[in-house]
Amino acid sequence: MATRPTRAAPLPHSWRIVDWPPGVSPGGAAAGKYVVRSNRDELQALGALSRVGRDLTVLGEGYARFLARKIDRVTGYAPPGLTSNDAPALPAPAPALPAPAPPSKRRKSRASASA
């Protein structure tokens, strides 16, 4: 029998990484630092990180979007107020620049060289 996802408590508005709330996944400052370090680009793209002075601050709404994108990885978890369908897609990466053309190996014709 499949278990229904449980609704998590709403996330705080924001928190410093060093003061990570124990009730917010992953559950502590050390694990929170690892999550932020490992997923910094994605968290920034989803609006979950902000710098206040020298501290990195996690914004609850953006972090809920981040968790919603990762919902398939955690069975039985439903982020507060969001489903994976509600989470916005990340912007597509910029296309790579085309490779430069190889240098031309054309030789001058003898007619133009003798003239």
N, C-alpha and C positions, 0 to 999 in steps of 0.2 A: 504494500500500500504506500503510495507516495505521500510524503509529508508536505504540508502547506508551509510556505515561507512565513516566518514570523516578522511582524512589523517592528522595526527598531525604533527606539526613542529618537525624537528629533535631534539633530546635531546642534551644538552651540553655534552662535553666529560666527565666531572666529576664536582662534587660540594660537599662542606661540608654540613653536615646535618643542621647546624645552619644557613647556607646561601642558603636554599632550594629555587630554582627559582620559582617564582609565576606561570610561564607557564607550569610547570611540575606537573603532578598528584602526590599527592593530593593537591598541590597548596600553600604550606607554610611550615615554619620550624616546627611549633607545630604538624601539621598533618603528616609531614614527619618523625618526631621523633617517632610518634605512629606507622606508617607503618613499620619503621625499627625495632622497638622494638617487634612488633607483628609477623614479618616475618623474623627475623634475620637469622635463619638456612637456610631457602629457598633462601634468598638473597645471603648468603655466598656461597651456593652450585652453584648458577648461576653466580658467579663472579661479583656480583654487589656491594660488600662492600670491602673497604680497609681501613687500619688504617694508617694515616699519622701523625706521632707524637702522640699527644693526641686526635686528631680529627678523627672521622669516616667520610670517604669520600664515596660517592655513585658514582659508575662508570656507565656512561650513557649506554654503550652497554649491560652490565649485567642487568641494570634496565629495559631496553627495553625488554629483554628476560623475566624478571619477569612480566612485564605488559602483554606481549603476552600470558603468561600462565594464566593470570586472565581475558583474553578478553571476556570469556563467561559471566562474572559477570557484565560487563558494556555494555549496548546496544548502538549501534551507535558509538563505539570507535574503531579505528584501530591504533595500536602502530606504530611508525615510522619504516618502512622498514621490519617489521616482521608480520607474522600471527601466529596463535596458532599452525599450523603444523610445523613452523620453530623453535619453542621454544624447546630446548632439554628437555628430561625427566629427572627428578631428579634421582640420583642413588638410587637403592633399599636399604632399611635399612638392616643392618646386621641381620642375623638370630639369634634368641634367643638361649642361651646355653641350652643344655638338662638338665633336672632336675637330681640331683644326685640320685643314686640308694638307696633304703631304706636299712638300716642295716640288715644283715643276722641274722635270729633267729634260726639258726641251733643249735641243742643240740648235745653234744657228746654222742656217743652210750655207753651203759653200758659195752660192751666188751672191748672197748679201755680204759675206765676209770678204770677197775679192773686190767688191765694188768700191 
